[in-house]
């Protein structure tokens, strides 16, 4: 059996994909298109929709409680599986709670419900990221990350595209209840998969779980290089994340229906993203992570400009399909390399805390920078908004010269 085929058939890679699904689903429910469409139909102002990204704050500060998930175990289920199960049950409960709200009548309680949903989602992310880092072999990191992102996008597809389509025929409350039931896929996966072996040891004290991961991360590469890595993680996808924040209002203003958005943007787009992640994973087996960051980063920056062209063309199914296919294919490839790079920067003894730190840094633009997108769009209009997002993406590419030099294959 060839090494590539052996990796493709590995249990660890497929489990990463299923766990990715359970992580992508709740993220879309907090700030995704389903909730945006609901608020738009209820007459919520676009600036509030933009500010709604702030409910994702737990994704940014999740490193604050990640040491506790590294240090303590749940009886009978294990250190990783136990916390994953608790997070998934919390997600099911809070998803149903969100579905019982009304965006127009009580937006603050809806926001609070979404914060709790984001908390359980962020907690699940912490432990799932640690699980796949400890479960995947080193040579499986690239393709395993691609499977994870592919599953993640399937979760987004179900919540965004499938949710929008269901919302054409069902009340939003029923749609959120259906999404909660879909989390059972994650529960079953968690129960059936084995607890990973802690080959590098586990934190024995709370101090070791809280302090040592940060000391190890900064001492291993030096403060300057470690700080540069954190800045790079913020900048690499910030332009892409800002551009995607207001896509649903953008499509609606161009005259596309919810059904068209659900089928073309969310369904076709997600499949293009999934194809991009798997294609990116295969390329990483040949190019390595560093070179992939270069190639995929350039593509995902260029594709933001396609939204300007779509705005000029207007309501065109063909143009929308072409733009979505190109944008999501590029984004999927870039995200696969990005995720694999962050995993490679962690020490297995402190996986949960160190990866939570890196992914929390990654979430900064999604929570804070994207919260300004409504104001930017209102000030400059759609064409200049997407042009600004493209310019914001450039510094992250420039940093690759130091962070991931082209000749180095890792």
N, C-alpha and C positions, 0 to 999 in steps of 0.2 A: 504494500500500500504506500502511495506517495506521501511525503510529509504534508503537503497541502491538503490532500483528501483526508488524511488522518485528523488534521485540525478541524476540518469542516464537519466531521462526524463525531467530534468529541462531545461528551455529555456536558462538560463545563461551558462550552460555547453556546449550546442551545439553552441552557439554564440562564445564562447571561441575557439572552434574547427575551425569554419569558419574564425575567425580572425587570428588564427594560420596559416592557409593556406596562407593568404595574406602576412604574415610576412616571411614565409619560401621561397616563390617563388623568391623575389628579392635578398635575401642573396645568393642563389645558382647562380644567374646570374652575380654576381660581382666576385666571386672567386671560383665558383663551377666547376663541371666536364665539362659542356658544353663549357665554356670559355677556360678551360685547354685543352680540345680536339682540339678546334679551333686553339689555339696557337701552340700546338704540331704539327698539320698538316701543319701549316705555317712555321715550322722550328724554332720557338722561343726556345732559350736555356732553359734548365731545371732550371738553377739558377734564370732566370728571372721569370719563372713560380712560383718558390718558393717565390721570392720577391713580386709577385703580391698580396700576402696576405696583403701587406701594404695599398692597396687601401681601405681596410676595416677599416682604421683609424677612420672614423666617429663613428663606433660602440664602439670604446674605449673612445672617448671624448664626447659622446652624453650628458653626465651629465652637460656639459657647457651651453647648451641651453634648457635643460629640465625645469629649473625654469620658463622660459617664457611660456612654454606650460602649466605649472601648474597655472600660474598667470592670463593669458589672455584667453578670450573666443572668438569664432568666432560667429558673429551675426547670428541668426536664427537656427544654428545647435547645439550650445552648446560647452562647454569647451572641452569635449573629442571627440565627433563626428565631430566637425568642423575641428580640427587639423588632425584627421584620414583621412577625405576626401581630404584635401589639400595634405597630404603626398601621398595618393594613386594616385591622378591626376599627381603629380610630378613624381611618379614612372613609370606611363605609358609613359610619355614623354621621360624620360631619358633611359628607356629600348629600345625604338625605336632608340634613338640616338646612343646607344652602338652598335646596330645591323648594323648601317650604317658605322662602322669603319673597318679598316684592321689591324690586330695585327702586321703584318710584316712591312708594309709600314709606318704606323704612330702609333707606340705603345704608345707614350706619350699622344696623344690626346685621345686614347682609355682609357688609365689609368685615365685621367681627367674625362672622361665621366663616368667611373665606380665609381669614387669618388663621383660625384654628385648623382649617383644612390644609393650609399651606404648612403649618407646623408639623402635622402628622406626615405630610408628603415629604417635607425636608428631612424628617427623622428617618423615614423609610429610605430616602436617598443616601443618607449617611451610612446606614448599615449595608444596603445593597452594594454600594461602591466598595465598602470594605470586604464584603463577601466575594465579589468577583475579582478583586485584587489578590485575595488570598487563595481563591479557588483556581484561577487561570494560571497556567504555566507561562513562563516568560515569552516563549515563542507564540503563545496564543493571545497575547495582549492586543495586537493590532486587529485581528479578525474577531476576537471576543468583544472588543469595543465596538466594532462594526455591527455585530449581532445585537449588542445592547442598544445601540442607537437605532437600529432597525426596529427592534421591539418597542423602543421608546416612541418612535414615530407612529407605529401601529396604534399605540395608546392614544396619541394625539389625534390620529385619524378617527378613531372611534368616538372620542369626546368632541372633536371639532366638526369634522365632516359628517359622521354618522349622527351626532347630536343635532346639527343644523337640519339635516334631512328629517329626522324624527320630529323636530320642532314644527315642521310644516303640518304635521298631522296630530300631534299630541301636545298637551300642556307641558310647559317647561318643568313643572314639578315631576311629572311622570318620567321625563327624559333623565332628570338627575337621579331618580330612583333606579332607573335601568342602569345608569353608569355605576351606581353603588354596587349593584348586583354583579357587575362585570369584574369587580375586584376579587371575586371568589377565585378567578384564575390564578391570581397571585398567591392567595392563601393555600390552594392546592399544591402549587409549585413549591412553596416554602416547606410544606409538610413532607413532601416526597424527596426533596433533595437533601444530601448529607451535609452535616456541619463541617466546614473546612478545618483542616488541621492547622493549629497555630505553631508552625515550624520555627518561627522567629521569636517565640515567647509572647507573653501577654503582660500588660502593666500590672504590677503587684500592689501598688498603692495609688491613691487618688492623685497624689503629687506627681507620681511617675506618669500617670495618664494625662494630666493637665499641662505640666511644665515641660517634660522631656521631649514630647513630639515637636514642639516649637524650637527647643534648643538644638535637637538633632537636625532639623530641616535647615536651619540657618548656619549651623557649624559645618555641615557636610559640604556645602558649596561656598561658604563665605557669605557674609551679610550682603555685600554688593551684588553678587550674582543671584542670590536667593531673592533679594528685593526686585531685581530686574525681571526674574521669572514671574513674580506676582504682578508686576505692572504689565508684562506681556499678556498674561492671562486675562487681565481686564481689557486690554486694547485689541486683542486679536479678532474678536467677534462683535465688538461694540457697534460698529456701523451696521452690520447685518441685523443685530437685535433691535436697534432703533428703527430700522426700515420696516421690520415685520410687525411692530407694535400696533400700527393703525391700519393694517391691510384690510380688515373687514369693513370699517367705515369707508375706506378708499374705494373698494369694489362696489359697495352699495351706492355711493355717490356717482359712480360711473354708470349706474343703471342695471347692474347685475342683480338677479334675484337670489334669495337665500338658497334655493334649489341649485342654481348654477354655481354659487360659491361652494356649496356642500359637495357637489359632484366634481367640479373641475379643480377648484382651488384646494379644497381640503382632501378630497379623495385621490384625484390624479396627482396632486402635489405631494401628498404623503408617500404614494407609491414611487414617485420620482426620487424623493428623499431617501426612501428605503433602498432603492436601486443605487443611489449615490453612495450610501454608507457601505453597502456590500462591495461596490466597485472600488471605493476608497480602501476598504480592508484588503482586497486583493492586490491593489497597487502598493500598499504598505509592505506587503510581503516581499516586494521587489525593490521599492524605493527606500524603505525605512521611514521612520516617523518624521525625522527632520526635513527631508526632501519633500515629503508629502505636505507638510505644513506650508512650504513655499508654493507649490503648484496649486493646491486647493485654496489657499488663502487669496491668491491673485484672482482665481475664478469667482469666488464668493464676493469679492469686492466689486468686480466688473458687473456682475449680474444685478446689482442694486440699480444701475442705470436703466435696466430694462423697464422698471416701473415708470420712468419718465416717458418712455416711448408708448407704453400702454395708456398713460394719461392723455397723450396726444391723439392716439387712435380712437379711444373711447370704447363704447360697448361693442366688442368684437369677440366672439367665442374663439375664433382661430388665434387671434393675438393673445388673448388671455391664456390659452392652452400652451402656446409657445413660451411665453414669459414664465409661467409657473413651472413648466418642465425644466427650463434652463436654470431658474433660480433654485429650485429644490434639489436638483441633481448636484449643483455646485455646493449648496449648503450641506447636504448630506455627506459629501466627501470631506469637506472642511471640518465638520463636527466630529467625524470618526477619527481623524488625525489629532484633533484638539483633545478629545477624550483620552486617546491612547497616550498622548504626551503627558497629560496630568497624572495618569496612573503610573507612568514610568518614573515620576519624580518623588514617589512616596516610599517610605520604609515600611515593610510588611508588619513590623512590630507595632507601629502606630498608624495603621492604614486609615482607620475611621477618622481620627482627628486630623491627620495631615491632608487627606483628600477632602475632608470637610472644609479645611482652611482654603485649599485651592479652589474648590467649587463654590465656596462662599464668595471668594474674590471674583470668580467668574460671574456670579449673580449680581454683582454691584451694578453693571450697566443695565441689566434687565430690570432692576428694581428702581434705581434712581435716574439714570440717563433716559430710560424709556418713559418715565413719568413726566418728562418735559416735552414729549413729542407732540402732544395736543396743542401746547402753546406755540411750539415752533411752526407746526403746520398752519395754524390759524394766522400766524404773523407773515409767513412767506408763501403759502400756497403749496400744492402738491409737488410741482416740478422742482422748486428750490429745496423743498424738504428732502427729497430723495438725493439731490445733488450734495446737500450738506452731509447726509448719511454716508455717501461714498467718500467724501473727503475725510470724515472722521475715521474711516477704516484704514487709511493709509499708514498712520504711525505704527500700528500693530505689525504691518508688513515690514516696515523699516527695521523694527526691533529684531526680526529674524536673523539679521546679519550677526548679532551677538548671541542671541538665545539659541538659535538652531542653524548654525552655518551650513551652507549647501553641501560642501564636500563630505560632511560627516554623515555616515549612514548608521542610525541607531534604531 
